Amino acid sequence: HPNAIKALVYYGGALRDVGEYGEARRCLEDAVERHRRNTGPEHPWTLGAMQSLGQTLDNMGEYASARQLFEETLELDRRVRGPEDPGTLATMHYLARTLNDMGEYAAARQLFEETLELDRRVRGPEALSTLTTMHLLGDTLDNLGDYAAARTVYQETLEKRIKVSGEDHSDTLSAKNRVGRMLLELKDYRAASEILQCTLEQRLRALGPNHLHLLHSYDNLGILRKRMGDPDSAAVLFRSGVDLGFGQHSPPSEKAFETAWELFDLLRERDISEANTVFRQFLLPLLDRNPEKLTCRLRTIWLKCEVISRSRDSTAHVQTS
């Protein structure tokens, strides 16, 4: 029955939300096939199941498969639902996210900008989905190195988040943190320090000391202190981030590995023994992962770790010989 298949889609989405990606994939692949057979390959319920399966594939690091499925879904969405239907906009959004994860930043930017224009017209300039698209467009501009444009997008997002969700909402603080990060990249260290420190204090007060978003504050402030010539403060901040990212949350997030790399990179110029400990404990396990299933940013760290690991193996071999 179609309603039973819809329930299967909801169940697959729930499994994805709790990180049971393998089971979610099996469930959603079954649902897509059943919908195609029973309700038709172009039925909106079929397209919704395809979209949910694409999200799961992206979460699993199966980016090429997710991209292919989202592109297929989007083509059908535009023809069946129409180019301005909320379901179509959602598929555009998810495809752009996957392109960003793959490092296809120019393509992601173009699609996010197209989605944002439609979001503003269809959903409204202050709708939560519109603000999410704006935020992710800022992330893509950041990845492209267009920090001035990213700052403008983040600043607009921040102003609207404050109006819609309030000063202390986690999404508002994420936008505020991103503004500070762009000021850091633009070398306006004084303004960056003020915003990033304020965001850290707000997050501690509003979200508590174990919230994963704190990791972003520790990382950004650590980079700032390092660039300002205060490596001791930077090391304290990076350690706080690593303790949180690896101690409180499993599996470690992309930002946890980025912060561990920053700590290692700082320490290898100051205390090689401690740097080695950080590398073995936090970074070396990353090499057990399939690099093809990592985001572009995390794959960059994987490659750096592989080079270091190979170099150390070679050195050990020479010393043994």
Backbone as numpy.savetxt, mean C-alpha at the origin, in Angstrom:
# Nx Ny Nz CAx CAy CAz Cx Cy Cz
-28.78 -21.75 -6.99 -29.62 -20.56 -6.99 -28.73 -19.30 -6.99
-29.12 -18.24 -7.75 -28.28 -17.03 -7.80 -27.97 -16.43 -6.44
-28.94 -16.45 -5.52 -28.68 -15.87 -4.20 -27.64 -16.69 -3.42
-27.62 -17.99 -3.64 -26.62 -18.83 -2.99 -25.22 -18.50 -3.54
-25.15 -18.20 -4.83 -23.86 -17.83 -5.42 -23.41 -16.47 -4.89
-24.36 -15.53 -4.74 -24.03 -14.23 -4.14 -23.48 -14.40 -2.73
-24.08 -15.31 -1.98 -23.60 -15.58 -0.63 -22.17 -16.12 -0.67
-21.86 -16.92 -1.69 -20.51 -17.45 -1.85 -19.51 -16.32 -2.11
-19.94 -15.32 -2.90 -19.08 -14.16 -3.15 -18.82 -13.39 -1.86
-19.87 -13.18 -1.07 -19.71 -12.48 0.21 -18.77 -13.25 1.14
-18.92 -14.55 1.15 -18.06 -15.39 2.00 -16.61 -15.30 1.54
-16.39 -15.33 0.22 -15.03 -15.19 -0.29 -14.43 -13.86 0.07
-15.24 -12.80 0.01 -14.74 -11.48 0.41 -14.39 -11.42 1.88
-15.20 -12.08 2.71 -14.91 -12.12 4.15 -13.62 -12.87 4.43
-13.40 -13.98 3.71 -12.15 -14.72 3.87 -10.95 -13.86 3.47
-11.10 -13.09 2.39 -10.02 -12.20 1.97 -9.72 -11.15 3.04
-10.77 -10.62 3.63 -10.60 -9.56 4.62 -9.84 -10.02 5.86
-9.89 -11.33 6.14 -9.14 -11.84 7.31 -7.84 -12.52 6.89
-7.45 -12.34 5.62 -6.16 -12.82 5.16 -6.12 -14.27 4.71
-7.29 -14.91 4.59 -7.34 -16.30 4.12 -7.43 -16.29 2.58
-6.33 -15.86 1.96 -6.37 -15.57 0.53 -6.54 -16.82 -0.33
-5.88 -17.91 0.03 -5.99 -19.12 -0.76 -7.41 -19.65 -0.81
-8.04 -19.72 0.36 -9.42 -20.20 0.42 -10.37 -19.21 -0.25
-10.10 -17.91 -0.06 -10.93 -16.89 -0.71 -10.86 -17.03 -2.23
-9.65 -17.27 -2.73 -9.50 -17.41 -4.19 -10.31 -18.60 -4.71
-10.21 -19.73 -4.04 -10.96 -20.91 -4.48 -12.47 -20.64 -4.44
-12.90 -19.99 -3.41 -14.31 -19.69 -3.24 -14.81 -18.75 -4.35
-14.03 -17.72 -4.64 -14.45 -16.72 -5.62 -14.32 -17.23 -7.05
-13.31 -18.05 -7.32 -13.22 -18.67 -8.65 -14.44 -19.54 -8.91
-14.87 -20.26 -7.90 -16.07 -21.09 -8.01 -17.30 -20.21 -8.26
-17.38 -19.09 -7.52 -18.52 -18.19 -7.65 -18.57 -17.56 -9.04
-17.41 -17.14 -9.56 -17.36 -16.54 -10.90 -17.85 -17.55 -11.94
-17.36 -18.77 -11.85 -17.75 -19.80 -12.81 -19.25 -20.10 -12.72
-19.76 -20.18 -11.51 -21.20 -20.45 -11.33 -22.05 -19.29 -11.87
-21.62 -18.06 -11.58 -22.36 -16.91 -12.09 -22.35 -16.88 -13.62
-21.20 -17.16 -14.22 -21.13 -17.16 -15.68 -22.10 -18.18 -16.27
-22.19 -19.30 -15.60 -23.01 -20.39 -16.11 -24.50 -20.16 -15.84
-24.83 -19.55 -14.70 -26.22 -19.45 -14.29 -26.86 -18.09 -14.53
-26.11 -17.01 -14.34 -26.70 -15.68 -14.52 -26.18 -14.99 -15.78
-25.10 -15.55 -16.37 -24.59 -15.00 -17.62 -23.26 -14.30 -17.44
-22.40 -14.31 -18.46 -21.05 -13.75 -18.32 -21.02 -12.23 -18.21
-22.13 -11.56 -18.56 -22.14 -10.10 -18.49 -23.10 -9.57 -17.42
-23.61 -10.45 -16.60 -24.54 -10.02 -15.55 -23.76 -9.23 -14.48
-24.35 -8.16 -13.94 -23.66 -7.38 -12.91 -23.16 -8.21 -11.72
-23.89 -9.28 -11.35 -23.43 -10.13 -10.25 -22.14 -10.86 -10.65
-22.06 -11.27 -11.91 -20.84 -11.92 -12.40 -19.68 -10.93 -12.36
-19.93 -9.71 -12.79 -18.87 -8.69 -12.79 -18.42 -8.37 -11.37
-19.36 -8.35 -10.43 -18.98 -8.11 -9.03 -18.11 -9.23 -8.49
-18.43 -10.46 -8.85 -17.62 -11.59 -8.40 -16.22 -11.53 -9.01
-16.14 -11.16 -10.29 -14.84 -11.02 -10.95 -14.01 -9.94 -10.27
-14.66 -8.84 -9.92 -13.95 -7.75 -9.24 -13.40 -8.22 -7.89
-14.21 -8.95 -7.15 -13.76 -9.45 -5.84 -12.61 -10.44 -5.99
-12.68 -11.28 -7.00 -11.58 -12.21 -7.26 -10.31 -11.45 -7.63
-10.44 -10.40 -8.42 -9.28 -9.59 -8.77 -8.62 -8.99 -7.54
-9.41 -8.49 -6.60 -8.85 -7.95 -5.35 -8.06 -9.02 -4.61
-8.59 -10.22 -4.59 -7.92 -11.32 -3.89 -6.59 -11.66 -4.56
-6.59 -11.71 -5.88 -5.35 -12.00 -6.61 -4.31 -10.92 -6.33
-4.74 -9.66 -6.28 -3.81 -8.57 -5.96 -3.24 -8.76 -4.55
-4.09 -9.09 -3.59 -3.63 -9.31 -2.22 -2.63 -10.46 -2.14
-2.75 -11.44 -3.04 -1.85 -12.59 -3.05 -0.54 -12.30 -3.80
-0.44 -11.10 -4.40 0.75 -10.78 -5.18 0.70 -11.33 -6.60
-0.47 -11.82 -7.00 -0.64 -12.32 -8.37 -1.06 -11.14 -9.26
-0.11 -10.19 -9.42 -0.48 -8.92 -10.02 -0.83 -9.04 -11.50
-0.11 -9.84 -12.24 -0.40 -9.99 -13.67 -1.79 -10.58 -13.86
-2.14 -11.58 -13.06 -3.46 -12.20 -13.17 -4.55 -11.22 -12.73
-4.28 -10.47 -11.66 -5.26 -9.48 -11.20 -5.48 -8.42 -12.27
-4.40 -7.95 -12.87 -4.52 -6.93 -13.91 -5.36 -7.44 -15.07
-5.08 -8.64 -15.52 -5.82 -9.21 -16.65 -7.31 -9.31 -16.33
-7.61 -9.76 -15.10 -9.01 -9.93 -14.72 -9.71 -8.57 -14.59
-9.03 -7.59 -14.00 -9.63 -6.26 -13.87 -9.85 -5.62 -15.25
-8.91 -5.80 -16.16 -9.08 -5.24 -17.50 -10.26 -5.88 -18.22
-10.42 -7.19 -18.05 -11.57 -7.88 -18.64 -12.87 -7.39 -18.02
-12.86 -7.26 -16.69 -14.06 -6.79 -15.98 -14.41 -5.37 -16.38
-13.39 -4.51 -16.51 -13.63 -3.11 -16.84 -14.25 -2.97 -18.23
-13.77 -3.75 -19.17 -14.33 -3.70 -20.51 -15.82 -4.07 -20.49
-16.15 -5.11 -19.72 -17.55 -5.52 -19.59 -18.35 -4.48 -18.82
-17.76 -3.94 -17.74 -18.43 -2.92 -16.93 -18.86 -1.74 -17.80
-17.94 -1.24 -18.60 -18.24 -0.06 -19.41 -19.35 -0.34 -20.42
-19.38 -1.55 -20.94 -20.39 -1.88 -21.92 -21.74 -2.19 -21.27
-21.71 -2.90 -20.14 -22.96 -3.37 -19.53 -23.52 -2.36 -18.54
-22.68 -1.88 -17.62 -23.16 -0.97 -16.57 -23.11 0.49 -17.01
-22.15 0.80 -17.89 -21.96 2.18 -18.31 -20.71 2.76 -17.70
-20.11 3.76 -18.33 -18.81 4.30 -17.88 -18.86 5.05 -16.56
-20.05 5.45 -16.11 -20.13 6.23 -14.87 -20.83 5.46 -13.75
-21.08 4.20 -13.95 -21.69 3.39 -12.89 -20.70 3.21 -11.74
-21.16 3.26 -10.49 -20.25 3.06 -9.35 -19.44 1.77 -9.43
-20.05 0.70 -9.95 -19.31 -0.56 -10.10 -18.17 -0.42 -11.08
-18.39 0.32 -12.16 -17.33 0.57 -13.14 -16.20 1.39 -12.51
-16.57 2.41 -11.75 -15.56 3.24 -11.09 -14.74 2.43 -10.10
-15.40 1.51 -9.40 -14.68 0.66 -8.45 -13.66 -0.22 -9.17
-14.04 -0.78 -10.32 -13.10 -1.61 -11.08 -11.92 -0.78 -11.57
-12.19 0.44 -12.04 -11.10 1.34 -12.46 -10.15 1.60 -11.30
-10.70 1.83 -10.14 -9.91 2.10 -8.93 -9.00 0.91 -8.61
-9.58 -0.30 -8.63 -8.79 -1.48 -8.27 -7.72 -1.78 -9.33
-8.05 -1.56 -10.59 -7.05 -1.76 -11.64 -5.90 -0.77 -11.48
-6.21 0.47 -11.16 -5.15 1.47 -10.95 -4.26 1.08 -9.77
-4.85 0.56 -8.71 -4.06 0.12 -7.55 -3.11 -1.01 -7.95
-3.61 -1.95 -8.74 -2.76 -3.06 -9.17 -1.62 -2.56 -10.05
-1.91 -1.64 -10.95 -0.86 -1.06 -11.79 0.20 -0.37 -10.93
-0.24 0.32 -9.89 0.70 0.97 -8.98 1.56 -0.07 -8.26
0.94 -1.15 -7.79 1.69 -2.22 -7.12 2.74 -2.84 -8.05
2.41 -2.91 -9.34 3.32 -3.50 -10.32 4.46 -2.56 -10.72
4.37 -1.30 -10.29 5.38 -0.32 -10.70 5.05 0.35 -12.01
3.84 0.14 -12.52 3.39 0.79 -13.76 2.79 2.15 -13.38
3.67 3.04 -12.89 3.19 4.26 -12.26 2.54 5.24 -13.23
3.07 5.37 -14.43 2.49 6.31 -15.39 1.07 5.87 -15.78
0.90 4.56 -16.02 -0.42 4.04 -16.35 -1.37 4.18 -15.17
-0.86 3.92 -13.96 -1.68 4.06 -12.76 -2.13 5.51 -12.58
-1.21 6.44 -12.80 -1.55 7.86 -12.67 -2.68 8.24 -13.62
-2.55 7.83 -14.87 -3.56 8.18 -15.87 -4.93 7.63 -15.47
-4.96 6.40 -15.00 -6.23 5.78 -14.64 -6.80 6.38 -13.35
-5.94 6.68 -12.36 -6.42 7.33 -11.14 -7.00 8.71 -11.46
-6.34 9.45 -12.34 -6.84 10.78 -12.69 -8.19 10.69 -13.40
-8.34 9.70 -14.29 -9.62 9.49 -14.97 -10.69 9.09 -13.96
-10.33 8.19 -13.03 -11.29 7.74 -12.02 -11.70 8.89 -11.10
-10.73 9.72 -10.73 -11.02 10.84 -9.83 -11.97 11.83 -10.47
-11.77 12.11 -11.75 -12.67 13.03 -12.45 -14.10 12.50 -12.43
-14.26 11.19 -12.68 -15.58 10.58 -12.66 -16.14 10.52 -11.25
-15.29 10.18 -10.27 -15.73 10.12 -8.88 -16.32 11.47 -8.44
-15.62 12.54 -8.76 -16.09 13.87 -8.35 -17.45 14.18 -8.97
-17.64 13.79 -10.22 -18.89 14.10 -10.91 -20.03 13.18 -10.46
-19.72 11.89 -10.26 -20.76 10.91 -9.97 -21.05 10.81 -8.48
-20.02 10.69 -7.68 -20.19 10.46 -6.24 -20.17 11.76 -5.44
-19.45 12.76 -5.95 -19.31 14.02 -5.23 -17.89 14.23 -4.78
-17.44 15.50 -4.67 -16.03 15.80 -4.36 -15.61 15.43 -2.94
-16.58 15.22 -2.06 -16.23 14.89 -0.67 -16.66 13.49 -0.27
-17.08 12.68 -1.23 -17.43 11.28 -0.94 -16.18 10.53 -0.50
-16.35 9.57 0.39 -15.20 8.84 0.92 -14.44 8.11 -0.18
-15.16 7.55 -1.14 -14.48 6.85 -2.24 -13.67 7.83 -3.08
-14.17 9.06 -3.26 -13.44 10.09 -4.00 -12.15 10.45 -3.27
-12.24 10.59 -1.96 -11.06 10.95 -1.17 -10.04 9.82 -1.17
-10.50 8.58 -1.19 -9.57 7.45 -1.28 -8.84 7.46 -2.61
-9.56 7.74 -3.69 -8.91 7.82 -5.00 -7.89 8.95 -5.02
-8.23 10.10 -4.43 -7.29 11.22 -4.37 -6.01 10.81 -3.62
-6.20 10.14 -2.50 -5.06 9.73 -1.69 -4.13 8.80 -2.48
-4.73 7.84 -3.18 -3.93 6.89 -3.94 -3.29 7.53 -5.17
-3.94 8.52 -5.75 -3.29 9.30 -6.81 -2.04 9.98 -6.25
-2.15 10.53 -5.04 -0.99 11.14 -4.41 0.14 10.13 -4.22
-0.21 8.91 -3.80 0.80 7.86 -3.64 1.51 7.57 -4.95
0.75 7.54 -6.04 1.34 7.25 -7.35 2.25 8.39 -7.80
1.83 9.63 -7.57 2.67 10.78 -7.90 3.96 10.74 -7.08
3.85 10.34 -5.82 5.03 10.16 -4.96 5.96 9.12 -5.57
5.42 7.99 -5.99 6.23 6.94 -6.60 6.89 7.41 -7.89
6.26 8.33 -8.59 6.83 8.89 -9.81 7.88 9.96 -9.52
8.00 10.37 -8.25 8.95 11.41 -7.89 8.43 12.82 -8.13
7.14 12.96 -8.40 6.54 14.28 -8.62 6.01 14.78 -7.28
6.93 15.19 -6.42 6.58 15.49 -5.03 5.72 16.74 -4.90
5.95 17.74 -5.74 5.15 18.96 -5.66 3.69 18.66 -6.00
3.47 17.89 -7.05 2.09 17.53 -7.43 1.46 16.65 -6.36
2.24 15.72 -5.82 1.72 14.84 -4.76 1.32 15.65 -3.54
2.15 16.63 -3.18 1.83 17.48 -2.02 0.50 18.20 -2.23
0.29 18.73 -3.43 -0.95 19.44 -3.73 -2.16 18.51 -3.56
-2.04 17.29 -4.08 -3.15 16.33 -3.97 -3.38 15.93 -2.52
-2.31 15.65 -1.79 -2.45 15.27 -0.38 -3.05 16.41 0.45
-2.62 17.64 0.16 -3.13 18.79 0.92 -4.63 18.95 0.71
-5.07 18.81 -0.54 -6.51 18.88 -0.82 -7.25 17.74 -0.12
-6.65 16.55 -0.17 -7.26 15.40 0.51 -7.38 15.66 2.00
-6.31 16.21 2.60 -6.30 16.48 4.03 -7.41 17.46 4.41
-7.54 18.53 3.65 -8.56 19.54 3.97 -9.97 18.94 3.91
-10.21 18.09 2.94 -11.52 17.47 2.82 -11.72 16.39 3.89
-10.66 15.66 4.22 -10.77 14.65 5.29 -11.11 15.31 6.62
-10.50 16.44 6.92 -10.80 17.13 8.17 -12.27 17.53 8.21
-12.78 18.03 7.08 -14.17 18.46 7.01 -15.13 17.28 7.14
-14.80 16.16 6.50 -15.71 15.01 6.45 -15.59 14.12 7.68
-14.34 13.84 8.12 -14.12 12.82 9.15 -13.59 13.37 10.47
-13.09 14.60 10.48 -12.56 15.16 11.72 -11.05 15.10 11.79
-10.49 15.86 12.71 -9.04 16.03 12.85 -8.30 14.74 13.20
-8.92 13.90 14.02 -8.20 12.75 14.59 -8.56 11.42 13.93
-9.32 11.43 12.86 -9.65 10.19 12.17 -8.39 9.61 11.54
-8.27 8.28 11.49 -7.06 7.65 10.98 -6.79 8.04 9.52
-7.84 8.19 8.71 -7.64 8.58 7.31 -7.15 10.02 7.20
-7.65 10.88 8.08 -7.18 12.27 8.12 -5.70 12.32 8.48
-5.32 11.53 9.47 -3.92 11.53 9.90 -3.01 10.91 8.84
-3.53 9.95 8.07 -2.73 9.40 6.97 -2.44 10.47 5.93
-3.46 11.26 5.58 -3.26 12.34 4.62 -2.29 13.38 5.18
-2.40 13.69 6.46 -1.51 14.67 7.09 -0.07 14.17 7.08
0.10 12.89 7.37 1.44 12.30 7.35 2.05 12.37 5.95
1.21 12.15 4.92 1.70 12.21 3.54 2.12 13.64 3.17
1.39 14.63 3.64 1.79 16.02 3.38 3.17 16.27 3.99
3.37 15.80 5.22 4.67 15.95 5.86 5.77 15.24 5.09
5.46 14.05 4.58 6.46 13.31 3.81 6.85 14.04 2.54
5.89 14.67 1.87 6.21 15.41 0.66 7.04 16.65 0.98
6.76 17.30 2.09 7.60 18.43 2.51 9.02 17.96 2.78
9.16 16.76 3.34 10.48 16.17 3.55 11.19 15.97 2.23
10.50 15.40 1.25 11.12 15.15 -0.06 11.44 16.47 -0.77
10.66 17.51 -0.50 10.91 18.82 -1.09 11.94 19.63 -0.30
12.50 18.99 0.75 13.57 19.56 1.58 13.14 20.77 2.41
11.85 20.87 2.70 11.36 21.87 3.64 11.30 21.21 5.01
12.49 21.03 5.61 12.60 20.19 6.80 11.88 20.77 8.01
11.89 22.07 8.15 11.23 22.66 9.32 9.72 22.40 9.28
9.11 22.66 8.14 7.66 22.42 8.02 7.36 20.93 8.13
8.21 20.11 7.54 8.01 18.66 7.60 8.08 18.18 9.04
9.05 18.68 9.79 9.21 18.26 11.18 7.99 18.61 12.01
7.47 19.79 11.80 6.30 20.23 12.56 5.09 19.35 12.29
4.84 19.06 11.02 3.66 18.26 10.66 3.83 16.80 11.07
5.01 16.24 10.82 5.21 14.82 11.13 5.19 14.56 12.63
5.78 15.46 13.42 5.77 15.30 14.87 4.34 15.43 15.41
3.61 16.40 14.88 2.22 16.59 15.29 1.38 15.36 14.96
1.61 14.79 13.77 0.85 13.60 13.36 1.15 12.42 14.27
2.43 12.23 14.62 2.79 11.15 15.53 2.08 11.30 16.87
2.06 12.50 17.41 1.42 12.73 18.71 -0.09 12.50 18.61
-0.70 12.95 17.50 -2.14 12.72 17.33 -2.45 11.23 17.20
-1.61 10.50 16.46 -1.84 9.07 16.30 -1.72 8.33 17.63
-0.72 8.68 18.41 -0.57 8.05 19.72 -1.79 8.30 20.59
-2.30 9.52 20.54 -3.45 9.88 21.37 -4.74 9.26 20.85
-4.95 9.30 19.53 -6.23 8.88 18.97 -6.30 7.39 18.66
-5.16 6.79 18.28 -5.18 5.40 17.81 -4.54 4.42 18.78
-3.74 4.93 19.71 -3.06 4.05 20.65 -1.68 3.65 20.16
-0.83 3.13 21.06 0.58 2.88 20.74 0.84 1.69 19.83
-0.17 0.84 19.59 0.06 -0.37 18.81 -0.58 -0.33 17.42
-1.11 0.81 17.04 -1.75 0.92 15.73 -0.70 0.93 14.63
-0.95 0.17 13.56 0.04 0.01 12.50 0.38 1.33 11.81
-0.55 2.29 11.80 -0.27 3.56 11.14 0.87 4.32 11.80
1.13 4.03 13.08 2.26 4.67 13.76 3.59 4.35 13.06
3.65 3.19 12.44 4.86 2.78 11.74 5.26 3.80 10.68
4.27 4.34 9.97 4.54 5.35 8.94 5.11 6.62 9.56
4.61 6.99 10.72 5.13 8.18 11.40 6.56 7.96 11.86
6.84 6.81 12.46 8.21 6.53 12.91 9.18 6.52 11.74
8.77 5.92 10.64 9.64 5.83 9.47 9.93 7.20 8.89
8.89 8.01 8.67 9.09 9.32 8.07 9.89 10.25 8.96
9.58 10.24 10.27 10.35 11.07 11.19 11.81 10.61 11.28
12.02 9.29 11.22 13.38 8.78 11.24 14.18 9.24 10.04
13.57 9.18 8.86 14.24 9.66 7.65 14.55 11.14 7.76
13.59 11.90 8.29 13.81 13.33 8.46 14.98 13.61 9.39
15.01 12.95 10.55 16.11 13.19 11.51 17.46 12.77 10.90
17.46 11.70 10.14 18.69 11.26 9.48 19.20 12.33 8.51
18.29 12.86 7.72 18.69 13.88 6.74 19.09 15.19 7.39
18.57 15.44 8.58 18.91 16.66 9.31 20.19 16.50 10.12
20.82 15.32 10.02 22.09 15.11 10.71 21.96 14.69 12.15
20.87 14.02 12.51 20.66 13.55 13.88 20.45 12.03 13.85
21.53 11.26 13.60 21.37 9.81 13.45 20.92 9.11 14.72
21.25 9.64 15.89 20.82 8.99 17.13 19.29 9.00 17.25
18.69 10.16 17.01 17.23 10.24 17.06 16.60 9.39 15.97
17.24 9.38 14.80 16.72 8.57 13.69 16.71 7.09 14.07
17.78 6.63 14.70 17.87 5.21 15.08 16.77 4.84 16.08
16.50 5.73 17.03 15.44 5.47 18.02 14.09 5.34 17.33
13.82 6.22 16.39 12.55 6.19 15.67 12.43 4.94 14.80
13.49 4.61 14.10 13.46 3.41 13.26 13.26 2.15 14.10
13.93 2.09 15.26 13.77 0.92 16.14 12.33 0.82 16.64
11.73 1.96 16.97 10.33 1.94 17.41 9.44 1.39 16.31
9.72 1.80 15.07 8.95 1.30 13.95 9.14 -0.18 13.72
10.38 -0.65 13.81 10.66 -2.07 13.61 10.02 -2.91 14.71
10.12 -2.45 15.96 9.50 -3.17 17.07 7.99 -3.30 16.86
7.37 -2.23 16.39 5.94 -2.25 16.15 5.60 -3.13 14.94
6.32 -2.93 13.85 5.99 -3.61 12.60 6.22 -5.10 12.62
7.22 -5.54 13.39 7.54 -6.96 13.44 7.04 -7.63 14.72
6.78 -6.82 15.74 6.38 -7.42 17.01 4.89 -7.51 17.21
4.14 -6.54 16.65 2.71 -6.46 16.92 1.85 -6.97 15.77
2.44 -7.07 14.57 1.62 -7.39 13.41 2.28 -8.49 12.58
1.48 -9.44 12.14 1.99 -10.56 11.34 1.00 -10.86 10.21
1.51 -11.03 8.99 2.91 -10.90 8.60 3.32 -9.43 8.53
4.63 -9.15 8.57 5.08 -7.76 8.51 4.64 -7.08 7.21
4.29 -5.82 7.31 3.83 -5.06 6.16 5.01 -4.57 5.33
4.69 -4.05 4.15 5.72 -3.44 3.30 6.46 -2.35 4.06
5.74 -1.52 4.78 6.38 -0.42 5.52 7.29 -0.95 6.62
6.96 -2.09 7.23 7.84 -2.67 8.25 9.20 -3.01 7.64
9.19 -3.60 6.45 10.46 -3.93 5.80 11.20 -2.67 5.36
10.48 -1.67 4.91 11.13 -0.41 4.54 11.82 0.23 5.75
11.15 0.18 6.89 11.74 0.77 8.10 12.94 -0.05 8.57
12.84 -1.37 8.49 13.97 -2.23 8.85 15.17 -1.93 7.94
14.91 -1.71 6.66 16.01 -1.36 5.75 16.63 -0.01 6.15
15.80 0.96 6.49 16.34 2.27 6.91 17.21 2.12 8.15
16.78 1.29 9.11 17.56 1.08 10.32 18.88 0.39 9.98
18.83 -0.64 9.16 20.04 -1.34 8.75 20.99 -0.40 8.02
20.47 0.38 7.10 21.30 1.29 6.31 21.97 2.34 7.19
21.26 2.79 8.22 21.84 3.76 9.16 22.93 3.12 10.02
22.65 1.90 10.51 23.57 1.26 11.44 24.85 0.76 10.78
24.81 0.41 9.50 26.02 -0.15 8.89 27.11 0.89 8.72
26.76 2.17 8.92 27.77 3.22 8.92 28.24 3.54 10.34
27.59 2.93 11.35 27.87 3.29 12.74 28.22 2.09 13.62
27.51 0.98 13.42 27.72 -0.20 14.27 27.43 -1.44 13.42
28.46 -1.97 12.76 28.26 -3.06 11.80 27.72 -4.32 12.47
28.08 -4.55 13.74 27.59 -5.72 14.44 26.08 -5.65 14.63
25.59 -4.49 15.08 24.15 -4.32 15.26 23.44 -4.33 13.91
24.08 -3.75 12.89 23.50 -3.76 11.55 23.31 -5.20 11.07
24.30 -6.05 11.31 24.20 -7.45 10.92 23.04 -8.16 11.63
22.86 -7.82 12.90 21.76 -8.40 13.66 20.41 -8.01 13.06
20.27 -6.73 12.73 19.04 -6.25 12.12 18.80 -6.95 10.79
19.87 -7.11 10.00 19.72 -7.75 8.70 19.27 -9.20 8.86
19.92 -9.94 9.73 19.58 -11.36 9.91 18.17 -11.54 10.46
17.81 -10.69 11.43 16.53 -10.88 12.13 15.33 -10.42 11.32
15.47 -9.31 10.60 14.30 -8.71 9.98 14.31 -8.73 8.45
15.47 -8.62 7.83 15.53 -8.48 6.38 15.80 -9.79 5.65
16.65 -10.62 6.22 16.99 -11.88 5.56 15.76 -12.75 5.29
14.78 -12.82 6.22 13.59 -13.64 5.93 12.81 -13.19 4.70
12.99 -11.93 4.29 12.30 -11.44 3.10 12.72 -12.23 1.86
13.94 -12.75 1.85 14.44 -13.48 0.69 13.73 -14.83 0.50
12.99 -15.27 1.52 12.21 -16.51 1.37 10.96 -16.30 0.52
10.62 -15.05 0.27 9.42 -14.75 -0.50 9.74 -14.74 -2.00
8.73 -15.03 -2.78 8.84 -14.96 -4.23 8.82 -13.50 -4.67
9.92 -12.99 -5.24 9.95 -11.56 -5.59 8.90 -11.15 -6.61
8.42 -12.12 -7.41 7.40 -11.80 -8.41 6.05 -11.51 -7.76
5.91 -11.87 -6.49 4.66 -11.63 -5.78 4.76 -10.48 -4.79
5.82 -9.67 -4.94 6.00 -8.50 -4.09 5.64 -7.25 -4.88
5.22 -6.20 -4.17 5.02 -4.93 -4.84 6.36 -4.43 -5.37
6.29 -3.48 -6.28 7.52 -2.94 -6.87 8.44 -2.38 -5.80
7.89 -1.65 -4.84 8.71 -1.04 -3.79 9.37 -2.11 -2.92
8.61 -3.14 -2.57 9.17 -4.18 -1.71 10.16 -5.05 -2.49
9.91 -5.23 -3.77 10.85 -6.00 -4.59 12.21 -5.30 -4.68
12.21 -3.97 -4.64 13.47 -3.22 -4.63 14.29 -3.56 -3.39
13.63 -3.64 -2.23 14.33 -4.01 -1.00 14.79 -5.45 -1.08
13.97 -6.33 -1.64 14.34 -7.74 -1.81 15.63 -7.84 -2.62
15.74 -7.08 -3.69 16.93 -7.13 -4.55 18.17 -6.62 -3.80
18.00 -5.57 -3.01 19.12 -5.06 -2.22 19.59 -6.12 -1.21
18.62 -6.77 -0.58 18.96 -7.80 0.41 19.65 -8.99 -0.27
19.20 -9.35 -1.46 19.83 -10.45 -2.17 21.28 -10.14 -2.49
21.55 -8.92 -2.94 22.93 -8.51 -3.25 23.81 -8.62 -2.01
23.30 -8.12 -0.89 24.07 -8.17 0.36 24.28 -9.62 0.79
23.24 -10.43 0.70 23.35 -11.83 1.10 24.37 -12.57 0.24
24.33 -12.36 -1.07 25.29 -13.00 -1.97 26.71 -12.54 -1.68
26.86 -11.25 -1.40 28.18 -10.70 -1.09 28.75 -11.33 0.18
27.90 -11.50 1.17 28.36 -12.09 2.43 28.67 -13.57 2.26
27.86 -14.25 1.46 28.14 -15.66 1.19 29.47 -15.82 0.50
29.76 -14.94 -0.44 31.03 -15.01 -1.18 32.20 -14.74 -0.26
32.03 -13.75 0.62 33.10 -13.42 1.57 33.37 -14.58 2.51
32.30 -15.19 2.99 32.44 -16.33 3.89 33.15 -17.49 3.17
32.83 -17.69 1.89 33.44 -18.78 1.12 34.94 -18.53 0.95
35.31 -17.28 0.67 36.73 -16.96 0.50 37.49 -17.17 1.80
36.85 -16.70 2.92 37.53 -16.86 4.21 37.68 -18.33 4.56
36.68 -19.16 4.24 36.77 -20.59 4.54 37.87 -21.23 3.69
37.93 -20.82 2.41 38.97 -21.39 1.53 40.35 -21.02 2.03
